[in-house]
Structure formats: structure tokens, C-alpha cells
Amino acid sequence: GDSVTQMEGPVTLSEEAFLTINCTYTATGYPSLFWYVQYPGEGLQLLLKATKADDKGSNKGFEATYRKETTSFHLEKGSVQVSDSAVYFCALSVNTGNQFYFGTGTSLTVIP
Amino acid sequence: EAQVTQNPRYLITVTGKKLTVTCSQNMNHEYMSWYRQDPGLGLRQIYYSMNVEVTDKGDVPEGYKVSRKEKRNFPLILESPSPNQTSLYFCASSGSGYGYTFGSGTRLTVV
């Protein structure tokens, strides 16, 4: 079945460090891929998305490239800030584009 | 402002006392869904609805009910809550595959 596997956390980085959170997927058909972010005490917010192979989604300095050959959608940021501390979820949707499958989330803490 | 509104934000209740968590969206989305979030387990889908009067079970539907009588509303009903339903609940809606819009969450404690 369709599923998403993402890097276990928690991840702790110093401010201005480089961030990578790995995400791989299994899907029938042609999925769209998403990263969501959950700040403390809040709901999930869409961070970025990519709808077809080789697309790059980007937002707020974060980037992820849809790699069909490796079935991956790794999240990267060149220089993290304290305000990036949150839980990050990788997700995919297939077919209708409405049913989503989420990874288990990766908690990121950025220390000054 | 486009949003999904859940109420209440926090709820403490006793075992067996029926409760309803409301969810409403103002984006005319056809697809709505309920998730629960538990430490180490991520988000698990409880129920979803493709449209009015069309609902189906997600991965963890036991102990929950839903209804979709109107397009904008998708309440989650716990007929007889138990302590293992203590969790953080999210309602979400989606239209045309552009991604979910989530509510702010309902933290439920069943004692």
C-alpha cells in the first residue's frame, strides 16, 4: 500500500547549521508529495509541495525535490533558525489527491 | 480567511460520557478528514468524507462516529469515550488535491 517513511527524531541543531530530514515513499500511481510543519501548540501547516517528478518545492528557505528514481522527497534548509523548531511531517496523496498518508513526524530543535 | 475551525480546543471528560467535537470549513471543500496524533505514532486517520453523506473508515475508526449532513461540517462523535481515546485530534479539509488545511486541534483527556 501507499506509505511514507521519514527520518526518526528528535533532531537537535545549532543555529545556522544545515538541515536534512529524509523522507521516502511507496505509492501506486503518481503521488503528489508534501511537507507539513507543526509549531508547538498549533495545527499542521503546509510548508511546500511537489506534484510531479523532478519538481522542487520551496518555501521559507526550505526545499525538497521529488526524486522518482529514489522515491524520495528529502527536506533541506541551508541555515536553520531557532524559529524553525517544530515537528515536520512528510506526506503523500495519490489518485484523487484528497487522501493523504503521513509519516510519523520528525521533531527539530534549533539551539542558539 | 480560509480556515478549518474545531471546537473545543481543550476537553476533559469522564469515561462513558458522550461527546462531540465540531469541525467546520469555509472553503467549500468536498474532502474532510479526522486524525488523531499520539506520541511516536504520528497522525492516524480516523474517518474521512468525500462529500455530503459519503463517509468511510480510516485506519483507527473504532470507538468513533462521524456524520456529514452539510458540506461545511464534519463532527466527530465519541459515544462512550475511554481513556485510550485521550489524544490530540485534528480535523482537515482538502479541495482539488492542493493539500490539507488543518484545524488548530482539540486536546481530549478522558479520565
Chai-1 contact restraints between the chains, C-beta under 6 A:
chainA,res_idxA,chainB,res_idxB,connection_type,confidence,min_distance_angstrom,max_distance_angstrom,comment,restraint_id
A,F34,B,G99,contact,1.0,0.0,6.0,A-B,restraint_1
A,G43,B,F90,contact,1.0,0.0,6.0,A-B,restraint_2
A,G43,B,F102,contact,1.0,0.0,6.0,A-B,restraint_3
A,G43,B,G103,contact,1.0,0.0,6.0,A-B,restraint_4
A,G43,B,S104,contact,1.0,0.0,6.0,A-B,restraint_5
A,G43,B,G105,contact,1.0,0.0,6.0,A-B,restraint_6
A,L44,B,F102,contact,1.0,0.0,6.0,A-B,restraint_7
A,L46,B,G99,contact,1.0,0.0,6.0,A-B,restraint_8
A,K49,B,G99,contact,1.0,0.0,6.0,A-B,restraint_9
A,G97,B,G97,contact,1.0,0.0,6.0,A-B,restraint_10
A,N98,B,Y31,contact,1.0,0.0,6.0,A-B,restraint_11
A,N98,B,S94,contact,1.0,0.0,6.0,A-B,restraint_12
A,F102,B,G42,contact,1.0,0.0,6.0,A-B,restraint_13
A,F102,B,L43,contact,1.0,0.0,6.0,A-B,restraint_14
A,T104,B,G42,contact,1.0,0.0,6.0,A-B,restraint_15
A,G105,B,G42,contact,1.0,0.0,6.0,A-B,restraint_16
